[in-house]
Amino acid sequence: EQSQQRQQEQQPKKGNLKTTTAAHHEAKSITNSLERTKSMMKSELERVSHVTESIANDGKTIHDTKLEHLGIKDAVRDSRGSLGALKRREREERVVFWSAVVFFYLVVGYILW
């Protein structure tokens, strides 16, 4: 009788077999879910890495553009000063030219009179 009882204890019970199969199936399901989660996290990490790299490149481009803009701003300011000086010089030369024309006609008029 004891040997029969030992044999029965050593044989897996049908209820235990179902529980083991269910646990094995649940473990596989959890493992698959974790693998999918790992894959999604990896792809998100790569995407964030690309976004970060893109933001860094855009920041450098903006910085370079700002420096170029400041250089252009200085050039415009300098050219505005030069243009003002050129306009003053043009007015002076116009006054000198018309003064010379008037003087010339005065001299010609004096000679002919």
C-alpha positions as CSV (number, residue, x, y, z in Angstrom):
1,E,0.0,0.0,0.0
2,Q,2.8,2.4,0.8
3,S,4.5,1.7,-2.6
4,Q,1.3,2.5,-4.4
5,Q,1.0,5.7,-2.5
6,R,4.6,6.6,-3.4
7,Q,3.9,5.9,-7.0
8,Q,0.9,8.1,-7.0
9,E,2.8,10.9,-5.3
10,Q,5.6,10.7,-7.9
11,Q,3.1,10.9,-10.8
12,P,2.1,14.4,-11.6
13,K,-1.5,15.1,-10.8
14,K,-3.8,16.3,-13.5
15,G,-4.6,19.5,-11.6
16,N,-0.9,20.3,-11.1
17,L,-0.2,19.6,-14.8
18,K,-2.9,22.1,-15.8
19,T,-1.6,24.7,-13.3
20,T,2.0,24.2,-14.6
21,T,0.9,24.6,-18.2
22,A,-1.1,27.7,-17.4
23,A,1.9,29.1,-15.5
24,H,4.2,28.3,-18.4
25,H,1.8,29.9,-20.8
26,E,1.5,33.0,-18.6
27,A,5.3,33.2,-18.2
28,K,5.7,33.1,-22.0
29,S,3.1,35.8,-22.4
30,I,4.8,38.0,-19.9
31,T,8.2,37.3,-21.5
32,N,6.8,38.3,-25.0
33,S,5.2,41.4,-23.5
34,L,8.5,42.4,-21.9
35,E,10.3,41.8,-25.2
36,R,7.8,44.0,-27.0
37,T,8.2,46.7,-24.3
38,K,12.0,46.4,-24.6
39,S,11.8,46.8,-28.4
40,M,9.5,49.8,-28.1
41,M,11.8,51.4,-25.5
42,K,14.8,50.9,-27.8
43,S,13.1,52.4,-30.8
44,E,11.9,55.4,-28.7
45,L,15.4,55.8,-27.3
46,E,16.8,55.9,-30.9
47,R,14.0,58.4,-31.9
48,V,14.8,60.6,-28.9
49,S,18.5,60.4,-29.7
50,H,17.8,61.6,-33.3
51,V,15.6,64.4,-32.0
52,T,18.2,65.5,-29.6
53,E,20.9,65.5,-32.3
54,S,18.5,67.4,-34.6
55,I,17.9,70.0,-31.9
56,A,21.6,70.4,-31.3
57,N,22.2,70.9,-35.0
58,D,19.4,73.4,-35.2
59,G,20.8,75.3,-32.2
60,K,24.2,75.5,-33.9
61,T,22.6,76.8,-37.1
62,I,20.6,79.4,-35.1
63,H,23.8,80.5,-33.4
64,D,25.7,80.8,-36.7
65,T,22.8,82.7,-38.2
66,K,22.8,85.1,-35.2
67,L,26.6,85.7,-35.6
68,E,26.1,86.4,-39.3
69,H,23.2,88.7,-38.6
70,L,25.3,90.7,-36.1
71,G,28.1,91.0,-38.8
72,I,25.6,92.2,-41.4
73,K,24.1,94.7,-38.8
74,D,27.6,96.1,-38.3
75,A,28.2,96.3,-42.0
76,V,24.9,98.1,-42.6
77,R,25.7,100.6,-39.8
78,D,29.1,101.3,-41.3
79,S,27.7,101.7,-44.8
80,R,25.0,104.0,-43.5
81,G,27.8,106.3,-42.1
82,S,29.7,106.1,-45.4
83,L,26.6,106.8,-47.4
84,G,25.9,109.9,-45.2
85,A,29.4,111.2,-45.7
86,L,29.1,110.5,-49.5
87,K,25.9,112.5,-49.7
88,R,27.5,115.5,-47.8
89,R,30.4,115.4,-50.2
90,E,28.1,115.3,-53.2
91,R,26.2,118.4,-51.9
92,E,29.5,120.2,-51.4
93,E,30.7,119.4,-54.9
94,R,27.4,120.5,-56.4
95,V,27.7,123.9,-54.6
96,V,31.3,124.2,-55.8
97,F,30.3,123.3,-59.4
98,W,27.4,125.7,-59.6
99,S,29.5,128.4,-57.9
100,A,32.2,127.8,-60.6
101,V,29.5,128.0,-63.4
102,V,28.1,131.3,-62.0
103,F,31.7,132.7,-61.6
104,F,32.5,131.7,-65.2
105,Y,29.4,133.4,-66.6
106,L,30.1,136.5,-64.5
107,V,33.6,136.7,-65.9
108,V,32.3,136.2,-69.5
109,G,29.7,138.8,-68.9
110,Y,32.3,141.3,-67.5
111,I,34.5,140.7,-70.5
112,L,31.7,141.2,-73.0
113,W,30.3,144.3,-71.3
